[in-house]
Amino acid sequence: MASQNPVYEAQENPPLLPTLRYGFQFSLMATVTLLVTPVVVARASGLGDSYLSWMMFASLLVVGVSTLIQVRRLGPVGAGSLLPMFTAAFSIPFCITAVVDGGPATLMALVFVSALAQLAISRWLFILRKVITPTVGGTVVMILSITLASVVFALLDDSSRAEPEKGPATALITLIIIAALALRRSPLLRLWGPVIGIVAGCITAAILGIYDFQPVLRANWVGIPTEWPGFGLHLGIPFWTLLPSFLFLGVIISIQANGESIAHQRVARRGAQAVDFRQVQTTMAGAGVSNLLASSLGAVPNVINPAAVSFTQTTGMASRRVGYFIALVFILVAFSPKVSSLLGTIPAPVVTGYLLLVTGNLLVDGARTIIQSEPNRQRIVVAGVCFWLGAAFQFGLFALPDLGGVVNALLKSGITTGGLAAIVMILYLEFTSPRQMRFQSQLNVDALPDLTEFVNRFADSRGWNDAMKARLGAVAEETLLTLAPLDLEGLLSDDEAADPPQSAAADGGPGDPPQGDRLIVLASSDGPMADLEFIGAHFSGAGNQHHGGPNIEDQVHQLQQYDTLPPTEHDLSLRLLRSYATSVKHQQYQDTDIITVRVGPPGSG
């Protein structure tokens, strides 16, 4: 039965027995499928059993340690909530190409670059939010489904050759069972579906005589791989041809971490609260550090476990204590060759059946991300065009001239061509959209006269009447007063009073504001509606009462719930803002606050 609110939030500690029970349940669900990605990559590499053993050990160890980092949070790294890590199945085709063409050292270098991209995106998320959009992410995920499908079909073809009847039958039974459980309404059955399907597939393979259980019997209960593969960083031609694909993988992992963090905040906290994008950033940084660890040990890329949100929603368990136990189980399994061998000997037809469902889910998830997140039909068209463009290049439907080894390899990748096309088309829409007006100043109430003049000019440029102009002015004033209180302690210092900071209004004109906290206001319109985006960038590191404080969006919702209570002095600006604005959205990033206010004409409601 799904829980509407968590029984235990992140900071709360459940009793020991529920902690162990839920932690073991999630660990069991995760470990059965966690090793699919490294096992497929290691088997395809042709490097033998020693490389397979190392990949299983390294993947489990990295997932365990990085899960601990995500759950605990170390400074600006980690979610601080129950978001365990997992191996990225959609990276399989690129990891196989990297290992086969360039060796383990090439894979290490590419995962390292991908991790750096994730860390950069997490740090500058508020800047990249216009480019790292649901359209780009959803499009690349849909193309990933095509790329992964080519690997899955190759596995199925190999199984058919080795066992013309038994291999396909085992894959089909696995797929049917997982799909049947995934289609059930019970959240619990959907969570356990992959585990049950894989176990059933293994039983089928054993009955048909295609399950080799001998490696499990030969493995020790405790130990580590005895052969170190001798990794390093190799920057040959395979590295440069695969670099764009792994950069896009970094983008996708960041977008996935973004979405998982937002979804988890909604199910792991009691009551409706605005999304804390500072936690989103630390979650994305945790994923980036996880892949730095993966690179250092030669493992495959990692993502946040996609089952984490469903698990919390189903069980009502969001406690970090459960996450610590999950991380410990992963680490212990890494040092148990017998357990990891049991997971690593899952027959290829069973893996194929599981990955067929993963491929279908990728396509659906990508399309759903775009349709649900993008109200703009133009961007949906961009996604459709770029998806088929990527598919055409992936399957070699274009006859291209010989442009050199590196360029030829780049153009053969649907991820590279489709992803770059999506980014270019999104930027084209941004630059050709109706022109925004821009205001820039120091983040201080002294900017109010210039800000008022700016919104008046904006209203005049749209031909709006005095009533709308007055409403915009009031919204701008109340938002500024909320975002930039009068001073550090309620009064300006003597030095500030004697030498007040200057503000500058700009419509793309010259003049940079002084150093310190800054305010940028972007004004645009949608018919009779005005959209004002207030961006407060905090460089001084001190003094702003709002930065790091409560979320304005939450405060407005609270005022709506308790509208009958007499307002306090602190509430006056929020009440005025709520009365003038159609909607108020507040995104809090590290060192940056973004308040988006939509304003309709008087009488529009």
N, C-alpha and C positions, 0 to 999 in steps of 0.2 A: 504494500500500500504506500503510495507516494505521500511524502510529508510536505505540507504547505509551508511550514516554517521549520528551521532546523531545531532539533532537540538540544543539540550542543553546538554553540558557535565556536569560532576558531580559538578564542582565548579560554574557553571553558574546558574543564577536564572531566570526562566521563569516568565511571568506575573502571577498574582494571579489566574485569571480565568482558564487558561490552567493547572495550578498546581492543582486546585481543581477538574477539570474535569478528568484529567488523574489519579489523586490519588484516586478519588472515583471509577473510572472504575476498577482499579486494586484491590482495597479493596473489591469491590463487587464480583469480580471473585474469590478472595482468600477466603473470609469468608464463601462462600457457601460450599466449600469443606474442609475448614480448620478443622472443627469440626468432620469430619467423623471418624478420628482415635480415639480421646478421647471418642466419643459416643459409638463406637463399643467396645472399651475396657471396659468402665464403664458398659454397658449393660451386657457384658459377665461375669463381676465380680460377679453379683448377690448381690451387696451391696446396691441396692435401689436408689431412686430418689435423695437423698441427695448427694451421691457420684457422680452421673451423673451431678448434678448442679455444684458441686465443680470442676469436671474435665473440664467442659465447661468454667467456669470462669477462672480457673488457666491457661488453654491452651491459651485462648485469651489474657490474661494479659501478660503471658510470651512471646508470639509471638510479641505482641506490644512493650514491653520494649526491647526485644532483637533486633527487627527490628530497633528501635531507636539507639541502640548501633552499629549495623552494619553500618547504614547509616552515623552516626556522627563520628565514630571511636574515641575511648578513649585510647590514648597512643598506645600500641602494640595490641590493641583489636579492631576489626571491619574493615570492608572493606573500609569505606569511600566512598561508592558508593551505587547505588540503587539496593540493594540485600536484599529484605525483607525475613523474616524467615517464616517457615511453619511447620506443624506437619508431622512426618515421617510415612507414611502409611505402609511402609514395616516393621515397628516395631510392628505392631498389634499382630501377633501371640506370640511374646515373652513377650509383655506387658500383654496380657491376661494370659499367663501361670504364670507370676510373681505375678499378683494380685490374681488369683484364688488359687495358691498353697501357696503363702507366704504372701499375703495381700499388701496393699498400701505401707507399710514400706519397703518391699522387692523391690518393684518397685523403690522407692526413692533411695535406696542404689545402685541398678544396674544402674540407669540413672546417678547417681553421678560418679560411676567408669567409665562409658562410656565417660562422659564429661572429666574426668581427662586424659583418653587415647587420646581424641581429642586435648587437650591442649599440651600434650607431643608430639604428631605427628606434630602439628603446629610449635612447638619450634625447633624440630630436623628434620624437613622435609628434609633438604639436606643430612642428614645421612641415613634416612629411605627410600630415593627415590629408592634404589635398592630392597627393600622388599615391600613397599607400591606401587605396580606397577599396570598398567592397567590390567594385567593378574589376579592378586589376586582380585582386586576390581571388575572386570567384572564377574569373576567366582562366587564370593559371591553374587553379585546382581542377577545372574541367579538362584542360589540356593534359594535366597530370594523369587523369583517368585513362586517356588514350595511350599515353606513354607506358603506364603501368600495365595496361591491357596487353601490349605487345609482349611484355615479359611473361605474363600469365599464360598467354596462348602458346608461347614457346615451351613453358613448363608442361602444359597440357599435351603438347605435341610430343615432347620427350617421353612423357608417361605412356602415351599411346603406342609409341614405338617399342618401349621396353615391355609393356604389358598391354597388348591391343585391346583387351576387354576389361581386365581387372583395374588398370589405372584410371580410365575414364569413369568406370562405375563407382570407384571409391571417391573420386572428385565430385561426382554428381550427388552421391548420398550425403557427403559433407555439406555441399552447398544447399541441398534441399532442407536439411535439418536446421542449419543456421538461419536460412531465409524464413522458414516456417516459424521459428521462435522470434525472429526479428519483427515479424508481422503481427505478433500477438500484442494485445493491449496491456498486458502485465509488464510493468517496468522491470520487475525482477527477472522475468524470463528473457527480456531483451538484453539485460546485463549479462546473464549467464549463457545466452545463445551461442556465442563463438566458442566458449569452453565446451559446452555440451556437444556442439557439432564436431569439433576437433576430436574429442574423445570418441564419439561415435564413429568418425572416419578412421581413427586408429584401430578401433575394434574390427571394423569392416576390413581394413587392410590386413590385420592379423589373421582373420578368418580366411581371407583369400590368399594368404601366404606371401604377401609382399611387404611385410613389416619386419625389418631386421633389428631384433632386440639385443643382439650380442654386444654392441658398444656399451650399452647400459650395464650389462653384467661385468664387463671388463673394467669399468671405471671405478675409481676410488671414491670413498665417501667424502673424504676431505683432501684438499690439495689445490694447487694452482698449475697452470700450464708450464711445462718444463722448457719449452722452446720459445724464446723471444724472437719475433719475426724480424727484428732489426730495422725498425722504422727510421724514417728521415723525411725531409721535405724535398720533393722532386718537382721542378717547374718546367717540365718539357712540353712538347706540343699537346699531349692529352690534357695537361693542366689548363692551358690557355683556351683550348676548344670547349672544355667543360666548365670553364669559369663562369660564363653568363648563366648557365643552368643552375649552378650551385648558388650563385647570388640570388636568383629567383627562388631557390629553395629557402634561402635565408629570409626572403620577403614573406614567403608562404608560412614558414614557421612562426615569424613575428605576427602575422595576421591571425594565425591559429591561436597563438598565445593571447593576443588581444581579445579575440572572441571568447575563448575559454575563461579568461579572467572576468570579463564582463558578465558572462552567464553565471559563473560561480558566485560572484558577489550578489546576484539577484536571488540565488537559492540558499546561500549560506548565512544570510543576515535576516534578522527578524524585522518585519515591517518594510515598507517601500522606502528605499533610499536611492539617491542619485549615485551614479557610477563614480568611483574614486579612480581617476586616471593616473594618479600617482602610484597606486597599487598595480594598475595595468602596466605601467612602465617598469616597475620592479619585477613583475612577473615575466615580462619580455626579456629583461636583463638576466633573470634566472635561467631562462631557456638558452640565452646566448652563452652564459657561463657553462651550462651543461654541454653545449657543443664544443666549447674550448676543451673541456675534459675529454670529450669523445675524440677530438682531434689528437690530443696528446697520447691517447692509448690506441689510436688506429681503429676506433669503433665507428659505427654508422651514425648519422645524424639523429637527434632526439627531438621529440615534441612533447607537449603536455598531453597526458593520457586523456583521450576523448571521452572515456567513460567516467571521468571524475565528477562531472556535473550531474550526470544521471545517478551516480552512486549516492551523492549527497542528497539529491532530491528524493530518492527512493527511501533511504535509510534515515534521513534527518540528522546525519552525522557529519559535522564540519570541523570537528576538533583537530587541532594540530597534533595532539597526542596520538591519534590514529595514524597520522602521516609518518610520525617517527617510527612506529612499528612496521609500517609498510616498507619504509626505506631499509630498516634493519633486515627484514626478510629478503629483500633483493640482494643485499650485500652477503648475507649468509649463503644464499643459493649460489652466488658467484664462486664461493670457495668450496662448493660441493660438486665435484665433477659428475657424480652419479645422477644427481637431480638435474643438472644442466644437460647431461647427455640424454636423459629421458625426454627432455623438452626438445633437444636438438635432433633426435632421431625420428621426429614426426615425418612420415612418408611424404614424398613430393606430391602425390595426388591429393593428399589431405590439405597440404599447404595451398595447392592450386584452388581447391574448392573454397577455402577461406579467402584467398586473395581475389577470387571472382566477385565475392560480395563486397570486399573493400573497394574494388574498382567501380562497381555500380554506385556505392555510397559516395565516392569522390565526385562523380558526375552530378549526382543529385544535390549534394551539399554545396558544390560550386554554384549551380544554377539557383538554389534556394537563397544563398548568400546574396546574390545579385538582385533577385526579384524582391526579396523582403527588405533589403537595405537601400535600394535605389529607386526613389519615386520618379526620377528623371528618365523618361523613355529614351532619350538620346544615348544615355550611358548603357542602357540595356541593349540597344542596337550595337554599340561598340563591343559589348561582350560577345554577342552572336557572331559578328563579323570576325573578330580576332580568334574566337574558338575555331571556326572553320578554316581560317588562314593558318593557324598553328597545325591543325589536322592535315591540311594539304601539304605543308612542308614536312611534317612528320612522316607521311606516307610517300613522299617523293613525287607528288603529282605535278610539280613544276619542273620543266626542263631548263636547268640553269647552266650558264657557261662556267668553265673552270676558273674560279677566282682564288685559287690557292688552297692549300690543305686546311689552314685554320678557318678561313671564311666558309669553305665548303662544309666543314664539320658544323660550324655555327648554324648555317642555313638548313641543315638536316634536322635540327632540333626544333620541334614544335613549341617547346617551352620558351626558347630564345626568341623565335620569330613572333609567336603569338603574344608573349608577355611584353616584348618591346613595342609591338604595334598597339597594345592596349594602353601603355604609358604614353606613347606619342599622341594617340587620339584623345586621351583624357586631358593632356596638357593643351591640345588644340581647342577642346571645348572650353577650358578655363580661360585661355587667352582671347577667344572670340566671343565669350559671353558678354552680356551688357556690362558696361564699364562700372566698376565699383569706385566710389569716392573714398578717399583715405585721409585720415587725420592722425597726426603723430605729435606727441608731446611728452613731457615728464609726467610720471604718474603722481599727480598732486592736485589738490583741490584748486590751486591757483590756475590750473588749465581750464576751469569751467567757462570763463568768458569766451575763450577761443573755441572751445567745444560747442558752446551754444551757437556761435556764429557759423561753425561748420555745419551743424544739423539744419540751420536755417537755409544755408546755401543748397544743401542737399534737397530739402523740401521744395525750394524754388526751382531746382533743376527738374523736378518731377511734376511741377505745376500744381502742387498741393496747396490747399487753402490755409488760412491762419490757424484754424482749429487744429488741423493735423500738425502744423508747424509747432504749435504750443505743446501738443502731446509729445512730439519727438523731443522737444527741449526738456520737458519734465522727465521723460525716461532717461535721457542722457545724464541729466543732473543727478537723479537718484541712483543710477548705476555707478556713476563716478564716486558719489559719496559712500556707496557701499563697498566699492572696490578699493578706494583710496581714502581711508579715514583722515581726519584733519591733520593728524600728526602721530608721533610715536606714542605719546602718553596722553593725548587729548589736547595738547598745546604745542605750538611751534617753539623751537628753541630760539634763543636770542639771535644766534648766528643766522638761522634760516629767516627770521623776521627781518633782519637787517639786509640780507642779501637773498631775496626770494628767487627760486628757480624760474627760468623763463620757459614758456611753452611755444611751440611752433605748430601751426596748422599747415597741412600740405595736401594738395591734390596731385601728388606726383611731382611737386616742386622741390627746389633746393632747400637745404637747411636741416641739419641733424640736431636733435634735442641734446641737452647736456647729458653727461654720464649719470647713472643712477637708475632707479626703477622707471620703466617706460610704459607709456600707454599708446596703443595703436587702435584706432576705431575704423572698421570697414563698413561702409553703408551701401546697401543695394536694395533693389525693390523687385517685387513680384506682383505686378498689377497694382492694386491699391495698397498692398501690404509693404511695409518697410522692414528690413532686417538690419539690425545694428549688431556688429560683432566687436566686443570690447576685449582687447588682448592686453593683459597686464604682465609685463616681463620684469621679474624681480632680480636685479643685479646687486643691489646693495647688501642683501642678506640679512637685513634687520629692519625692524620698524613697522612693516606693514601688518596691521592687525588681522587682515583677512587671510593673507597667504599662509597656508597650512592650517587655517581655521575651519569653521563650519562651512558647509556648502550652501550657497544662496538658494539653489533650487530646492534643497531640503527645507530650508527655513520658510520659503514661500509656501510649500506644501503644508508645513506645520501651522502656518498662519491660517490657511484655508480650513484646517481641521478644527482650530480653536478660534474661529472668527468672532465668537461672542464675548471673548475675554477682552478686558480693556488693554489697549496697546501700551507697551513700554516705550521709552524714548528710543531704544535701539530698534524697535519694530517699525517706527514711522516711515523710514525710507523704504523698507520692504513692502509695507502696505500700499504706499503710493505707487511703487514700481508694479506691484501686482494689479492695481486698479487700472493702470495705463497700458500695460503690456498684454498681448494675447498669449504669449508663452515666454518663459524664461528658462534657459538651459545654462548650466554652469559646469564647465570641465576644468578640473584642477590637475595640472601637470607639475612636475618638478620645476620650480622657479617660474612658472607661468600659469596664469589664470585666464580662461576664456569664458566670457559671459555673452551668450547670444540671446538677443531680445527681439521678438517679432511684435510689431506695432501695427494695428489696424486703424482706420479712420474712426473718429468719434461716432458712436452708434453702431459699430460693427460687432459689438459684443466681445 
